[in-house]
Amino acid sequence: MFKEVSCGKCQKLYEKNVETKGQTHICYDCALQSLTGGQHPEEGDFNSSRIMSGEMSDDERRWLAEDLRSVDWATCQPDPDDSDDQE
């Protein structure tokens, strides 16, 4: 469930997931600016900003966690092209 809150930095109204921990109200744009310091964002900065701002739904958080677990699992698997049988 989402509720409308005002960003503590820019006063923009935005929808925040009420299940998000923490009482700080910071919108996505301000969270991204805070993370990157005005530099070009990296791939993970977008998801981190959505989590920080509370603008990510519970389903989206669950999907992100599943995706990250899948990536972790895949990186732990042996590469089939790297076999000890090669001469």
N, C-alpha and C positions, 0 to 999 in steps of 0.2 A: 504494500500500500504506500502511496506517495502523498506527501503534503507539500503545500507551497510555503517556501521560506525565502528569506532575503539573504543574499550573500553578504558576509561580514566585511568583505573588501570593497566590492563595487556597488552594493545595494540592489543588484539585479534580482528580480524574483525568479525562482526556479523550483522545479519539482524535485523533492528529495525523498528517497526511500526511507520510511520510518524505521525499518529494521536495521539501518546502518548504525554502527556503533559510533559514539562520539557526538558531542553536542556542537561542534564547530560547524558553522554554515559557510561553505566556500563553494562557489559555482564551478562548473567544469572549466570554463575559460581561465578563471583565476587559479585553479588548481594546476592546470597545465602550465601557466606562466610561472607559478611557484616552483614546479618541478624542473622546468627547463631553464629558468633564469633568462628567458628571452631568446635562447638559442633554438636551433632546429630540434624538434622533438624526435626521440628515438621510438622505435616500435612499441615498447612496453609503456611509454609515457601516456599513451592514449587511454589504455585500460586503467592504469594507475590513477589518472585524473578522474575517470568516471567513478572509480571506487572511492577516492577521497571525497568527491563532491556528494556522493550518495545518489547519483543519477543513474546508477546501474541497478536494474531490477534483480530480484532474487533468482529468477530463471537465468538471466544473463550471467550472473556470478557463478551459478552452478555449471553452465555451459563452458565458461572460461576455465573453471577449475578442472573440468573433464578434459578440455583441450590441453591444458598444461600437463596433466597427468599422462596423457597419451604421448606427448612430446618427450617427457621424462622417460617413459617406458621405452619408447623407440630408440632413444639415444643409448640405452643400456643394452640393447640387443647387439649380438655380434654381426658384423658386416659379412654377408654371404660371399662377397668377392675376396675377402681376406681369409683364405684358408691356408693351413699349414702344408697342404698337399702340393702347393705350387713348387715347381722346380726351377 
